Amino acid sequence: MEHETVVSPNEPYEQGKLDAIFTIRIPGGTKAMIERLNLTWRAKLNEDMRETIARVLHEANFDKSVYLS
């Protein structure tokens, strides 16, 4: 059995260049609330959205046979 390095999901990671734009549709009220956020909260929102996208992509590619074979 091969041993792989286990990386904690909370450890720092190297992020790729943020050069692509992805648009989502949200209610106008939500947009207005986002626009009123200060820079710290906007940065947190952006990071959390990128993490959510990464998590969904990871789950979509999950292959249980990797762990159960």
C-alpha positions in Angstrom: 0.0 0.0 0.0 1.4 3.4 -1.0 1.5 6.2 1.6 0.5 9.6 0.5 1.1 12.9 2.3 -2.0 14.0 4.0 -2.7 17.7 3.8 -5.0 19.4 6.3 -7.8 21.3 4.5 -6.9 24.3 6.7 -3.2 24.5 5.7 -2.1 27.3 3.5 -2.0 26.5 -0.2 -0.7 28.1 -3.4 -3.5 29.8 -5.2 -3.5 30.1 -9.0 -3.6 33.5 -10.7 -7.1 35.0 -10.4 -7.6 35.9 -14.0 -11.0 34.4 -14.8 -14.3 36.0 -14.1 -17.4 33.9 -13.2 -20.8 35.5 -12.8 -23.7 34.4 -10.7 -27.2 35.7 -10.4 -28.4 36.9 -7.0 -31.3 38.9 -5.7 -30.8 42.7 -5.9 -31.1 43.0 -2.1 -28.3 40.6 -1.6 -26.1 42.5 -4.1 -26.8 45.8 -2.2 -25.8 44.1 1.1 -22.6 42.8 -0.5 -21.8 46.3 -1.8 -22.1 47.7 1.7 -19.5 45.2 3.2 -16.2 46.6 4.2 -13.0 45.3 2.5 -12.3 42.7 5.1 -15.7 41.1 4.8 -15.6 41.3 1.0 -12.3 39.5 1.0 -13.8 36.8 3.3 -16.8 36.4 1.0 -14.6 36.0 -2.0 -12.3 33.5 -0.3 -15.4 31.5 1.0 -16.9 31.5 -2.5 -13.7 30.2 -4.0 -13.5 27.5 -1.3 -17.1 26.5 -1.9 -16.4 26.1 -5.7 -13.3 24.0 -5.0 -15.3 21.8 -2.6 -18.1 21.2 -5.1 -15.6 20.4 -7.8 -13.8 18.0 -5.5 -17.1 16.3 -4.6 -18.2 16.1 -8.2 -14.9 14.2 -9.0 -15.1 11.9 -5.9 -14.4 8.3 -6.8 -15.1 5.9 -3.9 -13.2 3.1 -5.6 -9.9 5.1 -4.9 -10.5 4.4 -1.2 -12.4 1.2 -1.3 -10.5 -0.9 -3.8 
